[in-house]
Amino acid sequence: MEASDVRSLKELEEENRRLKQMYAELSLKSQMQEDIIKKL
């Protein structure tokens, strides 16, 4: 594996981490909104 391949892999891993975090936050927000709507 060349240095550029390693760099690209690390960038993809970081993007994947950010996207997973974004999904988790949106999922939690959606669940909280559903809970609030059910209580109304």
Full PDB file with SEQRES, HELIX, SHEET, SSBOND, CRYST1, ORIGX, SCALE, CONECT and MASTER records, all heavy atoms in Angstrom:
SEQRES   1 A   40  MET GLU ALA SER ASP VAL ARG SER LEU LYS GLU LEU GLU          
SEQRES   2 A   40  GLU GLU ASN ARG ARG LEU LYS GLN MET TYR ALA GLU LEU          
SEQRES   3 A   40  SER LEU LYS SER GLN MET GLN GLU ASP ILE ILE LYS LYS          
SEQRES   4 A   40  LEU                                                          
HELIX    1 AA1 ALA A    3  LYS A   39  1                                  37    
CRYST1    1.000    1.000    1.000  90.00  90.00  90.00 P 1           1          
ORIGX1      1.000000  0.000000  0.000000        0.00000                         
ORIGX2      0.000000  1.000000  0.000000        0.00000                         
ORIGX3      0.000000  0.000000  1.000000        0.00000                         
SCALE1      1.000000  0.000000  0.000000        0.00000                         
SCALE2      0.000000  1.000000  0.000000        0.00000                         
SCALE3      0.000000  0.000000  1.000000        0.00000                         
ATOM      1  N   MET A   1       0.840  -1.182   0.000  1.00  0.00           N  
ATOM      2  CA  MET A   1       0.000   0.000   0.000  1.00  0.00           C  
ATOM      3  C   MET A   1       0.886   1.247   0.000  1.00  0.00           C  
ATOM      4  O   MET A   1       1.803   1.356   0.798  1.00  0.00           O  
ATOM      5  CB  MET A   1      -0.866  -0.021   1.259  1.00  0.00           C  
ATOM      6  CG  MET A   1      -2.239   0.536   1.057  1.00  0.00           C  
ATOM      7  SD  MET A   1      -3.193   0.513   2.582  1.00  0.00           S  
ATOM      8  CE  MET A   1      -4.734  -0.015   1.914  1.00  0.00           C  
ATOM      9  N   GLU A   2       0.583   2.161  -0.867  1.00  0.00           N  
ATOM     10  CA  GLU A   2       1.365   3.384  -0.956  1.00  0.00           C  
ATOM     11  C   GLU A   2       0.881   4.406   0.058  1.00  0.00           C  
ATOM     12  O   GLU A   2      -0.223   4.297   0.604  1.00  0.00           O  
ATOM     13  CB  GLU A   2       1.263   3.969  -2.363  1.00  0.00           C  
ATOM     14  CG  GLU A   2       1.893   3.074  -3.423  1.00  0.00           C  
ATOM     15  CD  GLU A   2       1.861   3.703  -4.800  1.00  0.00           C  
ATOM     16  OE1 GLU A   2       1.690   4.924  -4.899  1.00  0.00           O  
ATOM     17  OE2 GLU A   2       2.018   2.952  -5.769  1.00  0.00           O  
ATOM     18  N   ALA A   3       1.701   5.418   0.286  1.00  0.00           N  
ATOM     19  CA  ALA A   3       1.360   6.453   1.262  1.00  0.00           C  
ATOM     20  C   ALA A   3       0.053   7.150   0.888  1.00  0.00           C  
ATOM     21  O   ALA A   3      -0.758   7.465   1.760  1.00  0.00           O  
ATOM     22  CB  ALA A   3       2.486   7.462   1.370  1.00  0.00           C  
ATOM     23  N   SER A   4      -0.162   7.386  -0.398  1.00  0.00           N  
ATOM     24  CA  SER A   4      -1.399   8.055  -0.820  1.00  0.00           C  
ATOM     25  C   SER A   4      -2.618   7.167  -0.541  1.00  0.00           C  
ATOM     26  O   SER A   4      -3.692   7.671  -0.209  1.00  0.00           O  
ATOM     27  CB  SER A   4      -1.338   8.420  -2.304  1.00  0.00           C  
ATOM     28  OG  SER A   4      -1.222   7.250  -3.099  1.00  0.00           O  
ATOM     29  N   ASP A   5      -2.440   5.845  -0.670  1.00  0.00           N  
ATOM     30  CA  ASP A   5      -3.532   4.917  -0.365  1.00  0.00           C  
ATOM     31  C   ASP A   5      -3.866   4.945   1.122  1.00  0.00           C  
ATOM     32  O   ASP A   5      -5.039   4.940   1.506  1.00  0.00           O  
ATOM     33  CB  ASP A   5      -3.163   3.483  -0.771  1.00  0.00           C  
ATOM     34  CG  ASP A   5      -3.017   3.311  -2.269  1.00  0.00           C  
ATOM     35  OD1 ASP A   5      -3.630   4.100  -3.027  1.00  0.00           O  
ATOM     36  OD2 ASP A   5      -2.280   2.394  -2.679  1.00  0.00           O  
ATOM     37  N   VAL A   6      -2.842   4.989   1.939  1.00  0.00           N  
ATOM     38  CA  VAL A   6      -3.042   5.043   3.392  1.00  0.00           C  
ATOM     39  C   VAL A   6      -3.754   6.335   3.764  1.00  0.00           C  
ATOM     40  O   VAL A   6      -4.686   6.343   4.567  1.00  0.00           O  
ATOM     41  CB  VAL A   6      -1.697   4.914   4.136  1.00  0.00           C  
ATOM     42  CG1 VAL A   6      -1.880   5.149   5.630  1.00  0.00           C  
ATOM     43  CG2 VAL A   6      -1.077   3.546   3.871  1.00  0.00           C  
ATOM     44  N   ARG A   7      -3.323   7.439   3.169  1.00  0.00           N  
ATOM     45  CA  ARG A   7      -3.940   8.738   3.437  1.00  0.00           C  
ATOM     46  C   ARG A   7      -5.416   8.724   3.020  1.00  0.00           C  
ATOM     47  O   ARG A   7      -6.282   9.176   3.764  1.00  0.00           O  
ATOM     48  CB  ARG A   7      -3.177   9.845   2.705  1.00  0.00           C  
ATOM     49  CG  ARG A   7      -3.611  11.240   3.074  1.00  0.00           C  
ATOM     50  CD  ARG A   7      -2.670  12.337   2.566  1.00  0.00           C  
ATOM     51  NE  ARG A   7      -2.047  12.089   1.284  1.00  0.00           N  
ATOM     52  CZ  ARG A   7      -0.755  11.749   1.111  1.00  0.00           C  
ATOM     53  NH1 ARG A   7       0.041  11.632   2.152  1.00  0.00           N  
ATOM     54  NH2 ARG A   7      -0.257  11.544  -0.090  1.00  0.00           N  
ATOM     55  N   SER A   8      -5.697   8.175   1.840  1.00  0.00           N  
ATOM     56  CA  SER A   8      -7.085   8.089   1.365  1.00  0.00           C  
ATOM     57  C   SER A   8      -7.926   7.219   2.294  1.00  0.00           C  
ATOM     58  O   SER A   8      -9.068   7.557   2.605  1.00  0.00           O  
ATOM     59  CB  SER A   8      -7.133   7.510  -0.053  1.00  0.00           C  
ATOM     60  OG  SER A   8      -6.527   8.376  -0.972  1.00  0.00           O  
ATOM     61  N   LEU A   9      -7.375   6.123   2.747  1.00  0.00           N  
ATOM     62  CA  LEU A   9      -8.093   5.227   3.656  1.00  0.00           C  
ATOM     63  C   LEU A   9      -8.400   5.942   4.970  1.00  0.00           C  
ATOM     64  O   LEU A   9      -9.524   5.861   5.479  1.00  0.00           O  
ATOM     65  CB  LEU A   9      -7.267   3.967   3.916  1.00  0.00           C  
ATOM     66  CG  LEU A   9      -7.898   2.935   4.847  1.00  0.00           C  
ATOM     67  CD1 LEU A   9      -9.232   2.454   4.298  1.00  0.00           C  
ATOM     68  CD2 LEU A   9      -6.961   1.760   5.048  1.00  0.00           C  
ATOM     69  N   LYS A  10      -7.438   6.674   5.496  1.00  0.00           N  
ATOM     70  CA  LYS A  10      -7.667   7.400   6.747  1.00  0.00           C  
ATOM     71  C   LYS A  10      -8.727   8.476   6.565  1.00  0.00           C  
ATOM     72  O   LYS A  10      -9.553   8.698   7.453  1.00  0.00           O  
ATOM     73  CB  LYS A  10      -6.361   8.002   7.265  1.00  0.00           C  
ATOM     74  CG  LYS A  10      -5.425   6.963   7.823  1.00  0.00           C  
ATOM     75  CD  LYS A  10      -4.189   7.559   8.449  1.00  0.00           C  
ATOM     76  CE  LYS A  10      -3.308   6.452   9.003  1.00  0.00           C  
ATOM     77  NZ  LYS A  10      -2.222   6.974   9.812  1.00  0.00           N  
ATOM     78  N   GLU A  11      -8.714   9.156   5.423  1.00  0.00           N  
ATOM     79  CA  GLU A  11      -9.730  10.175   5.151  1.00  0.00           C  
ATOM     80  C   GLU A  11     -11.113   9.538   5.064  1.00  0.00           C  
ATOM     81  O   GLU A  11     -12.084  10.084   5.600  1.00  0.00           O  
ATOM     82  CB  GLU A  11      -9.406  10.919   3.853  1.00  0.00           C  
ATOM     83  CG  GLU A  11      -8.224  11.856   3.975  1.00  0.00           C  
ATOM     84  CD  GLU A  11      -7.805  12.451   2.644  1.00  0.00           C  
ATOM     85  OE1 GLU A  11      -8.433  12.135   1.606  1.00  0.00           O  
ATOM     86  OE2 GLU A  11      -6.838  13.231   2.627  1.00  0.00           O  
ATOM     87  N   LEU A  12     -11.213   8.390   4.413  1.00  0.00           N  
ATOM     88  CA  LEU A  12     -12.498   7.693   4.320  1.00  0.00           C  
ATOM     89  C   LEU A  12     -12.973   7.212   5.686  1.00  0.00           C  
ATOM     90  O   LEU A  12     -14.169   7.290   6.001  1.00  0.00           O  
ATOM     91  CB  LEU A  12     -12.392   6.510   3.353  1.00  0.00           C  
ATOM     92  CG  LEU A  12     -12.291   6.865   1.877  1.00  0.00           C  
ATOM     93  CD1 LEU A  12     -11.993   5.617   1.059  1.00  0.00           C  
ATOM     94  CD2 LEU A  12     -13.566   7.526   1.391  1.00  0.00           C  
ATOM     95  N   GLU A  13     -12.055   6.726   6.492  1.00  0.00           N  
ATOM     96  CA  GLU A  13     -12.424   6.285   7.839  1.00  0.00           C  
ATOM     97  C   GLU A  13     -12.935   7.457   8.673  1.00  0.00           C  
ATOM     98  O   GLU A  13     -13.905   7.317   9.417  1.00  0.00           O  
ATOM     99  CB  GLU A  13     -11.237   5.615   8.520  1.00  0.00           C  
ATOM    100  CG  GLU A  13     -10.918   4.251   7.952  1.00  0.00           C  
ATOM    101  CD  GLU A  13      -9.640   3.652   8.505  1.00  0.00           C  
ATOM    102  OE1 GLU A  13      -8.795   4.400   9.046  1.00  0.00           O  
ATOM    103  OE2 GLU A  13      -9.483   2.421   8.390  1.00  0.00           O  
ATOM    104  N   GLU A  14     -12.304   8.605   8.541  1.00  0.00           N  
ATOM    105  CA  GLU A  14     -12.740   9.791   9.280  1.00  0.00           C  
ATOM    106  C   GLU A  14     -14.112  10.249   8.791  1.00  0.00           C  
ATOM    107  O   GLU A  14     -14.981  10.602   9.585  1.00  0.00           O  
ATOM    108  CB  GLU A  14     -11.710  10.918   9.126  1.00  0.00           C  
ATOM    109  CG  GLU A  14     -12.111  12.228   9.772  1.00  0.00           C  
ATOM    110  CD  GLU A  14     -12.334  12.154  11.264  1.00  0.00           C  
ATOM    111  OE1 GLU A  14     -11.809  11.218  11.914  1.00  0.00           O  
ATOM    112  OE2 GLU A  14     -13.050  13.019  11.809  1.00  0.00           O  
ATOM    113  N   GLU A  15     -14.328  10.248   7.481  1.00  0.00           N  
ATOM    114  CA  GLU A  15     -15.636  10.629   6.942  1.00  0.00           C  
ATOM    115  C   GLU A  15     -16.705   9.648   7.423  1.00  0.00           C  
ATOM    116  O   GLU A  15     -17.808  10.053   7.796  1.00  0.00           O  
ATOM    117  CB  GLU A  15     -15.598  10.659   5.413  1.00  0.00           C  
ATOM    118  CG  GLU A  15     -16.928  11.074   4.810  1.00  0.00           C  
ATOM    119  CD  GLU A  15     -16.923  11.123   3.294  1.00  0.00           C  
ATOM    120  OE1 GLU A  15     -15.953  10.630   2.672  1.00  0.00           O  
ATOM    121  OE2 GLU A  15     -17.896  11.649   2.748  1.00  0.00           O  
ATOM    122  N   ASN A  16     -16.386   8.373   7.426  1.00  0.00           N  
ATOM    123  CA  ASN A  16     -17.315   7.358   7.894  1.00  0.00           C  
ATOM    124  C   ASN A  16     -17.676   7.595   9.364  1.00  0.00           C  
ATOM    125  O   ASN A  16     -18.843   7.493   9.757  1.00  0.00           O  
ATOM    126  CB  ASN A  16     -16.707   5.970   7.702  1.00  0.00           C  
ATOM    127  CG  ASN A  16     -17.691   4.861   7.921  1.00  0.00           C  
ATOM    128  OD1 ASN A  16     -18.831   4.959   7.509  1.00  0.00           O  
ATOM    129  ND2 ASN A  16     -17.247   3.799   8.563  1.00  0.00           N  
ATOM    130  N   ARG A  17     -16.684   7.938  10.176  1.00  0.00           N  
ATOM    131  CA  ARG A  17     -16.924   8.226  11.594  1.00  0.00           C  
ATOM    132  C   ARG A  17     -17.861   9.419  11.748  1.00  0.00           C  
ATOM    133  O   ARG A  17     -18.806   9.379  12.542  1.00  0.00           O  
ATOM    134  CB  ARG A  17     -15.597   8.499  12.304  1.00  0.00           C  
ATOM    135  CG  ARG A  17     -15.736   8.678  13.813  1.00  0.00           C  
ATOM    136  CD  ARG A  17     -14.506   9.308  14.424  1.00  0.00           C  
ATOM    137  NE  ARG A  17     -14.307  10.678  13.969  1.00  0.00           N  
ATOM    138  CZ  ARG A  17     -15.017  11.735  14.388  1.00  0.00           C  
ATOM    139  NH1 ARG A  17     -15.972  11.586  15.255  1.00  0.00           N  
ATOM    140  NH2 ARG A  17     -14.753  12.930  13.922  1.00  0.00           N  
ATOM    141  N   ARG A  18     -17.611  10.479  10.965  1.00  0.00           N  
ATOM    142  CA  ARG A  18     -18.468  11.669  11.040  1.00  0.00           C  
ATOM    143  C   ARG A  18     -19.893  11.353  10.601  1.00  0.00           C  
ATOM    144  O   ARG A  18     -20.857  11.810  11.217  1.00  0.00           O  
ATOM    145  CB  ARG A  18     -17.902  12.795  10.166  1.00  0.00           C  
ATOM    146  CG  ARG A  18     -16.685  13.477  10.755  1.00  0.00           C  
ATOM    147  CD  ARG A  18     -16.339  14.778  10.031  1.00  0.00           C  
ATOM    148  NE  ARG A  18     -16.437  14.697   8.576  1.00  0.00           N  
ATOM    149  CZ  ARG A  18     -15.426  14.401   7.755  1.00  0.00           C  
ATOM    150  NH1 ARG A  18     -14.222  14.167   8.255  1.00  0.00           N  
ATOM    151  NH2 ARG A  18     -15.601  14.357   6.453  1.00  0.00           N  
ATOM    152  N   LEU A  19     -20.041  10.569   9.538  1.00  0.00           N  
ATOM    153  CA  LEU A  19     -21.376  10.224   9.053  1.00  0.00           C  
ATOM    154  C   LEU A  19     -22.130   9.351  10.052  1.00  0.00           C  
ATOM    155  O   LEU A  19     -23.333   9.531  10.258  1.00  0.00           O  
ATOM    156  CB  LEU A  19     -21.281   9.514   7.701  1.00  0.00           C  
ATOM    157  CG  LEU A  19     -20.838  10.398   6.538  1.00  0.00           C  
ATOM    158  CD1 LEU A  19     -20.579   9.542   5.304  1.00  0.00           C  
ATOM    159  CD2 LEU A  19     -21.867  11.472   6.242  1.00  0.00           C  
ATOM    160  N   LYS A  20     -21.436   8.426  10.683  1.00  0.00           N  
ATOM    161  CA  LYS A  20     -22.067   7.590  11.706  1.00  0.00           C  
ATOM    162  C   LYS A  20     -22.535   8.446  12.876  1.00  0.00           C  
ATOM    163  O   LYS A  20     -23.624   8.237  13.414  1.00  0.00           O  
ATOM    164  CB  LYS A  20     -21.100   6.512  12.206  1.00  0.00           C  
ATOM    165  CG  LYS A  20     -20.932   5.373  11.240  1.00  0.00           C  
ATOM    166  CD  LYS A  20     -19.989   4.329  11.814  1.00  0.00           C  
ATOM    167  CE  LYS A  20     -19.819   3.159  10.879  1.00  0.00           C  
ATOM    168  NZ  LYS A  20     -18.927   2.132  11.450  1.00  0.00           N  
ATOM    169  N   GLN A  21     -21.718   9.418  13.283  1.00  0.00           N  
ATOM    170  CA  GLN A  21     -22.093  10.316  14.376  1.00  0.00           C  
ATOM    171  C   GLN A  21     -23.303  11.149  13.976  1.00  0.00           C  
ATOM    172  O   GLN A  21     -24.232  11.333  14.768  1.00  0.00           O  
ATOM    173  CB  GLN A  21     -20.912  11.223  14.739  1.00  0.00           C  
ATOM    174  CG  GLN A  21     -21.205  12.170  15.886  1.00  0.00           C  
ATOM    175  CD  GLN A  21     -21.439  11.458  17.187  1.00  0.00           C  
ATOM    176  OE1 GLN A  21     -20.837  10.428  17.457  1.00  0.00           O  
ATOM    177  NE2 GLN A  21     -22.315  11.990  18.013  1.00  0.00           N  
ATOM    178  N   MET A  22     -23.308  11.657  12.746  1.00  0.00           N  
ATOM    179  CA  MET A  22     -24.425  12.454  12.254  1.00  0.00           C  
ATOM    180  C   MET A  22     -25.707  11.618  12.262  1.00  0.00           C  
ATOM    181  O   MET A  22     -26.767  12.079  12.694  1.00  0.00           O  
ATOM    182  CB  MET A  22     -24.126  12.938  10.831  1.00  0.00           C  
ATOM    183  CG  MET A  22     -25.141  13.903  10.274  1.00  0.00           C  
ATOM    184  SD  MET A  22     -24.846  14.324   8.532  1.00  0.00           S  
ATOM    185  CE  MET A  22     -23.136  14.817   8.551  1.00  0.00           C  
ATOM    186  N   TYR A  23     -25.618  10.374  11.797  1.00  0.00           N  
ATOM    187  CA  TYR A  23     -26.775   9.492  11.775  1.00  0.00           C  
ATOM    188  C   TYR A  23     -27.288   9.242  13.196  1.00  0.00           C  
ATOM    189  O   TYR A  23     -28.496   9.289  13.442  1.00  0.00           O  
ATOM    190  CB  TYR A  23     -26.441   8.154  11.107  1.00  0.00           C  
ATOM    191  CG  TYR A  23     -27.564   7.174  11.213  1.00  0.00           C  
ATOM    192  CD1 TYR A  23     -28.672   7.275  10.372  1.00  0.00           C  
ATOM    193  CD2 TYR A  23     -27.552   6.175  12.174  1.00  0.00           C  
ATOM    194  CE1 TYR A  23     -29.725   6.391  10.490  1.00  0.00           C  
ATOM    195  CE2 TYR A  23     -28.603   5.292  12.303  1.00  0.00           C  
ATOM    196  CZ  TYR A  23     -29.693   5.401  11.453  1.00  0.00           C  
ATOM    197  OH  TYR A  23     -30.737   4.536  11.588  1.00  0.00           O  
ATOM    198  N   ALA A  24     -26.387   9.000  14.124  1.00  0.00           N  
ATOM    199  CA  ALA A  24     -26.783   8.739  15.501  1.00  0.00           C  
ATOM    200  C   ALA A  24     -27.509   9.952  16.092  1.00  0.00           C  
ATOM    201  O   ALA A  24     -28.538   9.795  16.756  1.00  0.00           O  
ATOM    202  CB  ALA A  24     -25.557   8.389  16.337  1.00  0.00           C  
ATOM    203  N   GLU A  25     -26.999  11.142  15.840  1.00  0.00           N  
ATOM    204  CA  GLU A  25     -27.631  12.349  16.363  1.00  0.00           C  
ATOM    205  C   GLU A  25     -29.010  12.566  15.745  1.00  0.00           C  
ATOM    206  O   GLU A  25     -29.969  12.896  16.450  1.00  0.00           O  
ATOM    207  CB  GLU A  25     -26.736  13.560  16.108  1.00  0.00           C  
ATOM    208  CG  GLU A  25     -25.476  13.563  16.952  1.00  0.00           C  
ATOM    209  CD  GLU A  25     -24.485  14.629  16.561  1.00  0.00           C  
ATOM    210  OE1 GLU A  25     -24.757  15.418  15.623  1.00  0.00           O  
ATOM    211  OE2 GLU A  25     -23.410  14.691  17.185  1.00  0.00           O  
ATOM    212  N   LEU A  26     -29.125  12.374  14.437  1.00  0.00           N  
ATOM    213  CA  LEU A  26     -30.418  12.553  13.777  1.00  0.00           C  
ATOM    214  C   LEU A  26     -31.422  11.495  14.217  1.00  0.00           C  
ATOM    215  O   LEU A  26     -32.602  11.783  14.389  1.00  0.00           O  
ATOM    216  CB  LEU A  26     -30.249  12.518  12.256  1.00  0.00           C  
ATOM    217  CG  LEU A  26     -29.560  13.732  11.649  1.00  0.00           C  
ATOM    218  CD1 LEU A  26     -29.266  13.492  10.172  1.00  0.00           C  
ATOM    219  CD2 LEU A  26     -30.404  14.972  11.822  1.00  0.00           C  
ATOM    220  N   SER A  27     -30.954  10.287  14.404  1.00  0.00           N  
ATOM    221  CA  SER A  27     -31.815   9.212  14.858  1.00  0.00           C  
ATOM    222  C   SER A  27     -32.347   9.513  16.261  1.00  0.00           C  
ATOM    223  O   SER A  27     -33.541   9.331  16.535  1.00  0.00           O  
ATOM    224  CB  SER A  27     -31.040   7.894  14.844  1.00  0.00           C  
ATOM    225  OG  SER A  27     -31.856   6.835  15.265  1.00  0.00           O  
ATOM    226  N   LEU A  28     -31.479   9.974  17.141  1.00  0.00           N  
ATOM    227  CA  LEU A  28     -31.889  10.325  18.494  1.00  0.00           C  
ATOM    228  C   LEU A  28     -32.893  11.479  18.468  1.00  0.00           C  
ATOM    229  O   LEU A  28     -33.921  11.439  19.160  1.00  0.00           O  
ATOM    230  CB  LEU A  28     -30.671  10.702  19.325  1.00  0.00           C  
ATOM    231  CG  LEU A  28     -30.948  11.116  20.764  1.00  0.00           C  
ATOM    232  CD1 LEU A  28     -31.613   9.987  21.532  1.00  0.00           C  
ATOM    233  CD2 LEU A  28     -29.647  11.527  21.442  1.00  0.00           C  
ATOM    234  N   LYS A  29     -32.622  12.477  17.657  1.00  0.00           N  
ATOM    235  CA  LYS A  29     -33.524  13.625  17.550  1.00  0.00           C  
ATOM    236  C   LYS A  29     -34.892  13.176  17.046  1.00  0.00           C  
ATOM    237  O   LYS A  29     -35.925  13.597  17.575  1.00  0.00           O  
ATOM    238  CB  LYS A  29     -32.924  14.662  16.604  1.00  0.00           C  
ATOM    239  CG  LYS A  29     -33.753  15.916  16.455  1.00  0.00           C  
ATOM    240  CD  LYS A  29     -33.078  16.930  15.550  1.00  0.00           C  
ATOM    241  CE  LYS A  29     -33.895  18.183  15.397  1.00  0.00           C  
ATOM    242  NZ  LYS A  29     -33.257  19.160  14.513  1.00  0.00           N  
ATOM    243  N   SER A  30     -34.899  12.318  16.054  1.00  0.00           N  
ATOM    244  CA  SER A  30     -36.154  11.808  15.505  1.00  0.00           C  
ATOM    245  C   SER A  30     -36.931  11.038  16.560  1.00  0.00           C  
ATOM    246  O   SER A  30     -38.156  11.199  16.693  1.00  0.00           O  
ATOM    247  CB  SER A  30     -35.862  10.913  14.298  1.00  0.00           C  
ATOM    248  OG  SER A  30     -37.053  10.330  13.825  1.00  0.00           O  
ATOM    249  N   GLN A  31     -36.250  10.217  17.327  1.00  0.00           N  
ATOM    250  CA  GLN A  31     -36.911   9.429  18.374  1.00  0.00           C  
ATOM    251  C   GLN A  31     -37.490  10.351  19.445  1.00  0.00           C  
ATOM    252  O   GLN A  31     -38.615  10.136  19.916  1.00  0.00           O  
ATOM    253  CB  GLN A  31     -35.925   8.448  19.007  1.00  0.00           C  
ATOM    254  CG  GLN A  31     -36.574   7.524  20.014  1.00  0.00           C  
ATOM    255  CD  GLN A  31     -37.652   6.652  19.393  1.00  0.00           C  
ATOM    256  OE1 GLN A  31     -37.427   5.995  18.396  1.00  0.00           O  
ATOM    257  NE2 GLN A  31     -38.825   6.667  19.984  1.00  0.00           N  
ATOM    258  N   MET A  32     -36.756  11.375  19.809  1.00  0.00           N  
ATOM    259  CA  MET A  32     -37.240  12.325  20.815  1.00  0.00           C  
ATOM    260  C   MET A  32     -38.477  13.055  20.299  1.00  0.00           C  
ATOM    261  O   MET A  32     -39.454  13.258  21.038  1.00  0.00           O  
ATOM    262  CB  MET A  32     -36.140  13.325  21.184  1.00  0.00           C  
ATOM    263  CG  MET A  32     -35.036  12.700  22.007  1.00  0.00           C  
ATOM    264  SD  MET A  32     -33.562  13.727  22.294  1.00  0.00           S  
ATOM    265  CE  MET A  32     -34.180  15.366  22.397  1.00  0.00           C  
ATOM    266  N   GLN A  33     -38.484  13.422  19.024  1.00  0.00           N  
ATOM    267  CA  GLN A  33     -39.631  14.105  18.439  1.00  0.00           C  
ATOM    268  C   GLN A  33     -40.857  13.192  18.434  1.00  0.00           C  
ATOM    269  O   GLN A  33     -41.970  13.619  18.737  1.00  0.00           O  
ATOM    270  CB  GLN A  33     -39.322  14.590  17.020  1.00  0.00           C  
ATOM    271  CG  GLN A  33     -38.358  15.750  16.999  1.00  0.00           C  
ATOM    272  CD  GLN A  33     -37.909  16.127  15.597  1.00  0.00           C  
ATOM    273  OE1 GLN A  33     -37.979  15.314  14.677  1.00  0.00           O  
ATOM    274  NE2 GLN A  33     -37.430  17.345  15.430  1.00  0.00           N  
ATOM    275  N   GLU A  34     -40.648  11.921  18.095  1.00  0.00           N  
ATOM    276  CA  GLU A  34     -41.759  10.963  18.118  1.00  0.00           C  
ATOM    277  C   GLU A  34     -42.335  10.827  19.521  1.00  0.00           C  
ATOM    278  O   GLU A  34     -43.558  10.775  19.695  1.00  0.00           O  
ATOM    279  CB  GLU A  34     -41.293   9.588  17.620  1.00  0.00           C  
ATOM    280  CG  GLU A  34     -41.078   9.512  16.132  1.00  0.00           C  
ATOM    281  CD  GLU A  34     -40.623   8.145  15.683  1.00  0.00           C  
ATOM    282  OE1 GLU A  34     -40.941   7.148  16.363  1.00  0.00           O  
ATOM    283  OE2 GLU A  34     -39.947   8.067  14.634  1.00  0.00           O  
ATOM    284  N   ASP A  35     -41.469  10.764  20.520  1.00  0.00           N  
ATOM    285  CA  ASP A  35     -41.912  10.648  21.904  1.00  0.00           C  
ATOM    286  C   ASP A  35     -42.731  11.862  22.313  1.00  0.00           C  
ATOM    287  O   ASP A  35     -43.766  11.741  22.987  1.00  0.00           O  
ATOM    288  CB  ASP A  35     -40.715  10.474  22.840  1.00  0.00           C  
ATOM    289  CG  ASP A  35     -40.030   9.134  22.671  1.00  0.00           C  
ATOM    290  OD1 ASP A  35     -40.614   8.220  22.036  1.00  0.00           O  
ATOM    291  OD2 ASP A  35     -38.886   8.989  23.164  1.00  0.00           O  
ATOM    292  N   ILE A  36     -42.292  13.040  21.915  1.00  0.00           N  
ATOM    293  CA  ILE A  36     -43.015  14.279  22.248  1.00  0.00           C  
ATOM    294  C   ILE A  36     -44.378  14.278  21.572  1.00  0.00           C  
ATOM    295  O   ILE A  36     -45.384  14.606  22.200  1.00  0.00           O  
ATOM    296  CB  ILE A  36     -42.192  15.517  21.839  1.00  0.00           C  
ATOM    297  CG1 ILE A  36     -40.968  15.645  22.748  1.00  0.00           C  
ATOM    298  CG2 ILE A  36     -43.044  16.780  21.897  1.00  0.00           C  
ATOM    299  CD1 ILE A  36     -39.950  16.672  22.275  1.00  0.00           C  
ATOM    300  N   ILE A  37     -44.429  13.899  20.302  1.00  0.00           N  
ATOM    301  CA  ILE A  37     -45.701  13.875  19.572  1.00  0.00           C  
ATOM    302  C   ILE A  37     -46.679  12.898  20.212  1.00  0.00           C  
ATOM    303  O   ILE A  37     -47.873  13.199  20.332  1.00  0.00           O  
ATOM    304  CB  ILE A  37     -45.459  13.534  18.081  1.00  0.00           C  
ATOM    305  CG1 ILE A  37     -44.775  14.709  17.394  1.00  0.00           C  
ATOM    306  CG2 ILE A  37     -46.768  13.198  17.385  1.00  0.00           C  
ATOM    307  CD1 ILE A  37     -44.271  14.411  15.997  1.00  0.00           C  
ATOM    308  N   LYS A  38     -46.208  11.757  20.660  1.00  0.00           N  
ATOM    309  CA  LYS A  38     -47.077  10.762  21.294  1.00  0.00           C  
ATOM    310  C   LYS A  38     -47.684  11.299  22.584  1.00  0.00           C  
ATOM    311  O   LYS A  38     -48.791  10.903  22.963  1.00  0.00           O  
ATOM    312  CB  LYS A  38     -46.300   9.489  21.582  1.00  0.00           C  
ATOM    313  CG  LYS A  38     -45.987   8.679  20.352  1.00  0.00           C  
ATOM    314  CD  LYS A  38     -45.155   7.438  20.702  1.00  0.00           C  
ATOM    315  CE  LYS A  38     -44.765   6.696  19.451  1.00  0.00           C  
ATOM    316  NZ  LYS A  38     -43.894   5.552  19.748  1.00  0.00           N  
ATOM    317  N   LYS A  39     -46.965  12.189  23.274  1.00  0.00           N  
ATOM    318  CA  LYS A  39     -47.451  12.733  24.539  1.00  0.00           C  
ATOM    319  C   LYS A  39     -48.474  13.835  24.353  1.00  0.00           C  
ATOM    320  O   LYS A  39     -49.164  14.217  25.284  1.00  0.00           O  
ATOM    321  CB  LYS A  39     -46.273  13.242  25.378  1.00  0.00           C  
ATOM    322  CG  LYS A  39     -45.377  12.124  25.863  1.00  0.00           C  
ATOM    323  CD  LYS A  39     -44.209  12.662  26.663  1.00  0.00           C  
ATOM    324  CE  LYS A  39     -43.307  11.522  27.100  1.00  0.00           C  
ATOM    325  NZ  LYS A  39     -42.155  11.991  27.871  1.00  0.00           N  
ATOM    326  N   LEU A  40     -48.581  14.378  23.141  1.00  0.00           N  
ATOM    327  CA  LEU A  40     -49.513  15.489  22.886  1.00  0.00           C  
ATOM    328  C   LEU A  40     -50.937  15.010  22.771  1.00  0.00           C  
ATOM    329  O   LEU A  40     -51.256  13.932  22.442  1.00  0.00           O  
ATOM    330  CB  LEU A  40     -49.106  16.237  21.618  1.00  0.00           C  
ATOM    331  CG  LEU A  40     -47.778  16.950  21.671  1.00  0.00           C  
ATOM    332  CD1 LEU A  40     -47.511  17.631  20.330  1.00  0.00           C  
ATOM    333  CD2 LEU A  40     -47.745  18.001  22.780  1.00  0.00           C  
TER     334      LEU A  40                                                      
MASTER        0    0    0    1    0    0    0    6  333    1    0    4          
END                                                                             
